[in-house]
Every structure is written in C-alpha cells, then in structure tokens.
C-alpha cells in the first residue's frame, strides 16, 4: 500500500464503514485464508467486488478482490469467490493520510 500509505505515515480510519466500499482502501479480516504476502488473517488493500442478484430481489458478492497498491510487484491481489455471509469483515476505510515521513 506504499502508493497510498507510505511506511511510517500516520493516517485516519473510519470504523465500520457503510455504503459502497468499491475502490476504497480498507483493512479486512477473513478467517479462512492467510494473506499470501505476509501471512495472517488481516490485510490492508483496495476493495473491489462484483455483485449478482439473488432470488429474493437482493444481491450478493460473487467475487471480492482485495488489491495491493504497491510499487513492490511481489504483492498479489487476494481473490475471494462465493463468500459465505460474515466470512469477510471490513473493519474500516481510509479517510486521510495525516502525516508523511
């Protein structure tokens, strides 16, 4: 995330965001996977998703991509398909980088 959040920067988050998360920087938790870049069940990435309609007139996420925004090519997107309800938790959304080192 060094393009948006440089190492050592201070930044401001909004906890429990509502509404669309499309294109926003989010810390996310998923209990069934490990972040392939650094391990662990938490990651900070750019959120992107595809939605499909449900039989009851609503919608669900068919694919969620958690994409890095880094100059380092070793970081890969995390792609989650056919998520169960509650499997992915978006903890916050980035509001502003307050201080750059």
DAKAQUI-V6022 format. One record per residue. N is the residue number from 1. PHI is phi as a letter, one per 20 degrees, with the letter a starting at -180 (none if undefined). NEAR is the number of other ideal C-beta (glycine too) atoms within 10 Angstrom. D_LAST is the distance of its C-alpha to the last C-alpha in whole Angstrom. Layout:
n=N phi=PHI near=NEAR d_last=D_LAST
n=N phi=PHI near=NEAR d_last=D_LAST
This chain:
n=1 phi=none near=19 d_last=15
n=2 phi=f near=13 d_last=12
n=3 phi=f near=10 d_last=13
n=4 phi=d near=14 d_last=13
n=5 phi=c near=17 d_last=10
n=6 phi=f near=13 d_last=8
n=7 phi=g near=7 d_last=8
n=8 phi=n near=8 d_last=6
n=9 phi=f near=14 d_last=6
n=10 phi=d near=11 d_last=9
n=11 phi=b near=17 d_last=12
n=12 phi=d near=10 d_last=15
n=13 phi=d near=15 d_last=18
n=14 phi=d near=13 d_last=22
n=15 phi=f near=8 d_last=24
n=16 phi=l near=9 d_last=27
n=17 phi=f near=17 d_last=27
n=18 phi=d near=7 d_last=30
n=19 phi=m near=7 d_last=32
n=20 phi=f near=9 d_last=30
n=21 phi=d near=17 d_last=27
n=22 phi=g near=10 d_last=28
n=23 phi=m near=9 d_last=25
n=24 phi=e near=18 d_last=22
n=25 phi=e near=21 d_last=20
n=26 phi=c near=20 d_last=21
n=27 phi=e near=17 d_last=21
n=28 phi=c near=21 d_last=25
n=29 phi=c near=13 d_last=27
n=30 phi=c near=18 d_last=30
n=31 phi=f near=9 d_last=33
n=32 phi=e near=10 d_last=35
n=33 phi=c near=14 d_last=32
n=34 phi=d near=12 d_last=29
n=35 phi=g near=18 d_last=26
n=36 phi=f near=12 d_last=27
n=37 phi=f near=15 d_last=24
n=38 phi=c near=9 d_last=23
n=39 phi=n near=9 d_last=26
n=40 phi=n near=10 d_last=26
n=41 phi=e near=13 d_last=27
n=42 phi=d near=13 d_last=24
n=43 phi=b near=22 d_last=22
n=44 phi=d near=20 d_last=19
n=45 phi=b near=22 d_last=21
n=46 phi=e near=20 d_last=22
n=47 phi=e near=20 d_last=25
n=48 phi=b near=16 d_last=28
n=49 phi=b near=17 d_last=32
n=50 phi=d near=10 d_last=36
n=51 phi=d near=13 d_last=38
n=52 phi=c near=10 d_last=42
n=53 phi=f near=9 d_last=45
n=54 phi=d near=9 d_last=47
n=55 phi=f near=5 d_last=50
n=56 phi=e near=6 d_last=50
n=57 phi=n near=6 d_last=48
n=58 phi=e near=8 d_last=45
n=59 phi=b near=10 d_last=42
n=60 phi=b near=13 d_last=40
n=61 phi=f near=16 d_last=37
n=62 phi=e near=12 d_last=39
n=63 phi=b near=14 d_last=35
n=64 phi=c near=23 d_last=32
n=65 phi=d near=15 d_last=29
n=66 phi=d near=24 d_last=26
n=67 phi=d near=17 d_last=24
n=68 phi=f near=20 d_last=21
n=69 phi=c near=14 d_last=18
n=70 phi=c near=15 d_last=17
n=71 phi=f near=8 d_last=17
n=72 phi=e near=8 d_last=19
n=73 phi=f near=7 d_last=23
n=74 phi=f near=8 d_last=23
n=75 phi=e near=19 d_last=22
n=76 phi=d near=12 d_last=25
n=77 phi=f near=14 d_last=26
n=78 phi=d near=20 d_last=28
n=79 phi=d near=11 d_last=31
n=80 phi=d near=18 d_last=34
n=81 phi=d near=10 d_last=37
n=82 phi=l near=11 d_last=40
n=83 phi=f near=16 d_last=38
n=84 phi=f near=8 d_last=40
n=85 phi=g near=7 d_last=39
n=86 phi=n near=7 d_last=36
n=87 phi=f near=15 d_last=35
n=88 phi=d near=20 d_last=32
n=89 phi=d near=14 d_last=30
n=90 phi=e near=16 d_last=27
n=91 phi=e near=14 d_last=25
n=92 phi=a near=17 d_last=23
n=93 phi=c near=18 d_last=21
n=94 phi=f near=19 d_last=18
n=95 phi=e near=13 d_last=18
n=96 phi=a near=9 d_last=15
n=97 phi=e near=14 d_last=11
n=98 phi=e near=9 d_last=10
n=99 phi=b near=9 d_last=7
n=100 phi=d near=10 d_last=4
n=101 phi=f near=7 d_last=0
